[in-house]
Amino acid sequence: SSDVCSSDLADTPLPGSGISVIAAHNHLNNTENGPFIGLSLLEENDRVFVTDSRGKMQSFSVYANILLSPDDGSRIYEKAIPGSLVLITCESELEEGGYAFRRAVFAEPLS
C-alpha cells in the first residue's frame, strides 16, 4: 500500500515551484499539540502563508479539505492544481496503533 505520509511524497518542490507537499503531526504526544493541530478547520478561501528561507512570504488560498485513506496517496496529485500547496496530517488514531485517515488541505497560490 502507498501511505500518503511516506516516501512517495518526499522531495516535492518548494512552495510556488510546482505541487508542494508539507506533512506534519497534529499532535506530538498526549499533552502537546503538533503544528497541524487545526488543519481540519481550514475552509475554502482561508489563507495559508509560507515564508521561504530568504524571508519571502507566499500566500495561498484553500480550495479543498478532504480525508483520504492511508493508501490513497495518488489522489493528492489528482486533486492538486499546478503550483498547489498540499498540507497533510494523520487523523483518527486507532487503538491498535496507526491512523484511519489522512487529512489533506489543498491551497492554490495567490498572485
C-alpha positions as CSV (number, residue, x, y, z in Angstrom):
1,S,0.0,0.0,0.0
2,S,1.1,3.6,-0.6
3,D,0.9,5.5,2.6
4,V,0.3,9.3,2.0
5,C,2.7,10.1,4.8
6,S,5.5,8.1,3.3
7,S,8.3,8.5,0.7
8,D,6.0,8.8,-2.3
9,L,5.6,12.5,-1.3
10,A,9.3,13.0,-0.4
11,D,11.3,15.6,-2.4
12,T,8.4,17.6,-3.7
13,P,9.2,21.1,-4.9
14,L,9.4,24.1,-2.6
15,P,6.1,26.1,-2.4
16,G,5.4,28.1,-5.5
17,S,7.6,25.8,-7.7
18,G,5.1,23.1,-8.5
19,I,2.9,20.8,-6.4
20,S,4.5,21.1,-3.0
21,V,3.6,18.8,-0.1
22,I,4.2,19.5,3.6
23,A,3.3,16.8,6.1
24,A,3.3,17.4,9.9
25,H,1.8,15.9,13.0
26,N,-1.5,17.2,14.5
27,H,-0.2,16.2,18.0
28,L,3.2,15.2,19.3
29,N,2.2,13.2,22.3
30,N,-0.7,13.1,24.8
31,T,0.0,16.6,26.1
32,E,1.5,18.5,23.2
33,N,-0.2,19.7,20.0
34,G,1.6,19.4,16.7
35,P,2.0,22.1,14.1
36,F,-1.0,20.9,12.1
37,I,-3.5,20.6,15.0
38,G,-6.0,22.9,13.3
39,L,-5.7,21.6,9.8
40,S,-9.2,20.1,9.8
41,L,-10.6,23.5,10.5
42,L,-9.4,25.2,7.3
43,E,-12.1,26.0,4.8
44,E,-12.4,27.1,1.2
45,N,-10.9,30.6,0.7
46,D,-8.9,30.6,4.0
47,R,-5.4,31.8,3.6
48,V,-2.2,29.9,4.2
49,F,1.2,31.8,4.3
50,V,4.6,30.2,3.8
51,T,7.9,32.0,4.3
52,D,10.9,30.7,2.4
53,S,14.5,30.6,3.6
54,R,15.1,34.2,2.2
55,G,12.2,35.6,4.2
56,K,9.9,36.0,1.2
57,M,6.3,35.2,2.1
58,Q,4.0,33.4,-0.3
59,S,0.2,33.4,0.0
60,F,-2.1,30.5,-0.8
61,S,-5.9,30.2,-0.8
62,V,-7.5,26.9,0.3
63,Y,-9.7,25.2,-2.3
64,A,-10.3,21.8,-0.7
65,N,-10.0,20.0,2.6
66,I,-10.5,16.2,2.4
67,L,-10.0,12.9,4.2
68,L,-8.1,10.2,2.5
69,S,-7.5,6.6,3.4
70,P,-3.9,5.8,4.3
71,D,-3.3,4.0,0.9
72,D,-4.9,6.7,-1.3
73,G,-1.8,8.9,-1.8
74,S,-2.3,9.1,-5.6
75,R,-5.5,11.2,-5.1
76,I,-3.3,14.0,-3.8
77,Y,-1.8,14.6,-7.3
78,E,-5.2,14.1,-9.0
79,K,-6.8,16.8,-6.9
80,A,-3.9,19.3,-6.9
81,I,-3.8,22.0,-9.4
82,P,-0.4,23.3,-10.7
83,G,1.5,25.3,-8.1
84,S,-0.6,24.0,-5.3
85,L,0.5,23.7,-1.7
86,V,-0.8,20.5,-0.1
87,L,-0.8,20.2,3.7
88,I,-1.1,16.7,5.2
89,T,-1.6,15.2,8.7
90,C,-2.8,11.9,10.1
91,E,-6.3,11.8,11.7
92,S,-8.4,9.4,13.8
93,E,-5.9,7.5,15.8
94,L,-6.7,3.8,16.1
95,E,-6.5,1.9,19.4
96,E,-4.2,-0.7,17.8
97,G,-1.9,2.0,16.5
98,G,-1.7,3.9,13.3
99,Y,-4.4,6.2,11.9
100,A,-7.7,5.6,10.0
101,F,-7.3,8.7,7.7
102,R,-5.0,11.3,6.3
103,R,-6.3,14.9,6.2
104,A,-5.2,16.8,3.0
105,V,-5.7,20.5,2.6
106,F,-5.1,22.0,-0.9
107,A,-4.3,25.6,-1.4
108,E,-3.6,27.5,-4.7
109,P,-1.1,30.3,-5.0
110,L,-2.3,33.9,-4.9
111,S,-0.7,36.3,-7.3
